[in-house]
Amino acid sequence: ASDAGAAHARATAELAAGRADLEAVRERIAVASGDAGTVAARIYRLRDAEKRLDGAAIALAKDADARRAAEEATAGLRTALAESRFATTEDATAAVLMKARALEIERKVTAFDASEAGARAILAQEDVAGVALEPAADVDGTAAAHAAARGVASTATSEAAAAATCVQALEDRRDALLAALDALGPLADAADRAHALAELARGGAGNRRKIQLSSWVLAARLEQVAAAATVHLLRMSAGRYALVLHEEPASGRGKGNAGLGLRVHDGWTGEERDTSTLSGGESFFASLALALGLAETVSAEAGGLDLGTLFIDEGFGTLDEQTLDEVLGVLDALRDGGRAVGIVSHVAELKQRVPMQLTVEKAREGSRLTQGTATADL
């Protein structure tokens, strides 16, 4: 009985010490903190520590069971002693303790010692002992971050699915689009050729001279007219002036008139100049020559049909006496060549130079025509 009491006392003391150690460990774990680097690594380490602490807790639970059993045995022993003839526990133990019971108690004590030693070994490990120095895990923050990450992942998954659907739709339409493009190839080539031809015709890209087709055709006709007019102008100007086509490309507003300009080649200086530099009489000669050249060109294009009549409307008032004589000499030559030349003018000198005249006389009751001759007026 004295050995059992001593063992019980030791067990009680060791149990109290184990409980104190366990409480200290629990306090250290409660305030434990650490820097594991990542949440996953920290959880792994905490779970590993949890497993080790679970082992210690199991051992302590077994120890508690043993202590409760010892306390129950002590209480039973006291009750038995009060009801028995034995005065002390030692007397009762000495009287009734069997060898098997003693072996069982010894086995329990040995198991408790082993459990306690295992728990102490676990608590002495470096990673478990360091738990008390680490900061407490931010479980709420980690859970919130995890929920946010799951939301982002869900959104990304939905967007990826929508993109995949769009890609598949585009893939399904690609073959049809390629076939349509192949079918449009000849039409596109024809359209390109038509566009290039249209640009060329309107004086755009590809047209080196920047002249519209209509202007080019007119320029060709004007060149014929200028050539025919030059024959008359050379005769009128005593071989000095000739009309030449001016083909300078126009820009801006004058683009439609590109290539339709005329300049005068001065045989005395060997240079070309603008028609605006001609004097009044020279301009009259140039205009008359152009009219004659145009008549001849139209006649040639009409299968040789002769335009035998020529009317000249005004312009004589700008001529001096000498130039007027020259102009009338040219007109007389045309008339001698078989052409009927009509002159519309208010110049008084012409009334004495034109043999056949039609005069328009104004009156209150209206205008009337009278026919006369220069001789009659004299």
Secondary structure as UniProt FT lines:
FT   HELIX           2..30
FT   HELIX           39..83
FT   HELIX           89..96
FT   HELIX           99..124
FT   HELIX           126..129
FT   HELIX           130..133
FT   HELIX           139..201
FT   TURN            202..203
FT   TURN            205..206
FT   TURN            208..209
FT   HELIX           213..236
FT   TURN            237..239
FT   STRAND          241..246
FT   HELIX           252..257
FT   TURN            258..259
FT   STRAND          261..266
FT   TURN            267..270
FT   STRAND          271..274
FT   HELIX           275..277
FT   HELIX           280..301
FT   TURN            302..303
FT   STRAND          309..313
FT   HELIX           316..318
FT   HELIX           321..336
FT   TURN            337..338
FT   STRAND          340..344
FT   HELIX           348..353
FT   STRAND          356..361
FT   TURN            364..365
FT   STRAND          368..373
FT   HELIX           374..377
//
